[in-house]
């Protein structure tokens, strides 16, 4: 056991004090009584200081009681601690005030919930979005105030990786939940009604325009075909070019309609298991017959677990194989394979063709994005193939992964995570 220097000092003082009392007492012939009185006085002095300490602790302030000996040291240490605590409390209050001020100004509804889903705090935007009332709704369970079944299921599901889009009083809301501390949640929601409406308008416009264009272009290509058969040598070249372009336009329109259909139609669900062996053999045979021996196309597959739409996945893999054929020089190889790891299943389409520069990869699935417009046109591309693949994979909760090296080749992998 180590004694602090102030305790050692205190013990020396006590010894001196008792010796002093002993000397005085011996002088009057009452040595032991004097020592006893000295000890009693010493205890009373400690009790007095203890009382002052308790009073100060009950109402701490900057003025600590004046004291001597070990008590002076104790009061000094407590005073320092008090000052430090006050400093950090002030800093925390300032941060909290700043946080509240900024969340008050946020256009997003922000709500703090405790582990029982009871509201602890909310900002003014929550009053507008959810009709919460200050004073009244703090302490209430949020599922008693926002009674949307989707919202309640999401909140109780405890899986907040993806945000939730749900309807609330004629509004479309996007909700994010972040858990923090011990079972506390921060909810943030915003109104996306306008954005959804604009998206719908854009989709409707593209879908309507494509449908409107389909008939005149089909009529035109019919007439051009007739013209092709009956025109003289001088006009043959321009008529052939017009025919090629109308065929291209027909293809673009068909793919735009396909995209619009994928965006607007509801998904049939992910509980239908796909016969992947049949599907992959089907697209493989189709690619081999279209390729007519220009490439070495191989297939190495094992059954993998994928749920969803057979037709849609068939379209996606067929688009990837068509691209591989298109962008791989003759005699190159193309491989269709499958694999599985602990997280999900994969379908890979690999080629040793042109490859794609790193800077293009993140944009490949955008509509009409091409690495080389001339080359894509020349090969009969529309710039929509990978956009369709992405849309289909999104609907299946799957992801398109692309690895590529210029002049070495590309691997497109469709990753279907296990749910
Ligand atoms: P496109 O109809 O032009 O092929 P896609 O959306 O299918 O449009 O593909 C977008 C672009 O990605 C293509 O223009 C092409 O440059 C590139 N690409 C796609 N697949 C491959 C591939 N297997 N190898 C090299 N480039 C590819």
Boltz pocket constraint, residues with backbone or C-beta under 6 A from the ligand:
constraints:
  - pocket:
      binder: B
      contacts: [[A, 319], [A, 320], [A, 323], [A, 324], [A, 327], [A, 328], [A, 351], [A, 353], [A, 354], [A, 355], [A, 356], [A, 364], [A, 366], [A, 369], [A, 370], [A, 371], [A, 372], [A, 376], [A, 377], [A, 380], [A, 381], [A, 382], [A, 383], [A, 384], [A, 385], [A, 386], [A, 387], [A, 410]]
      max_distance: 6.0
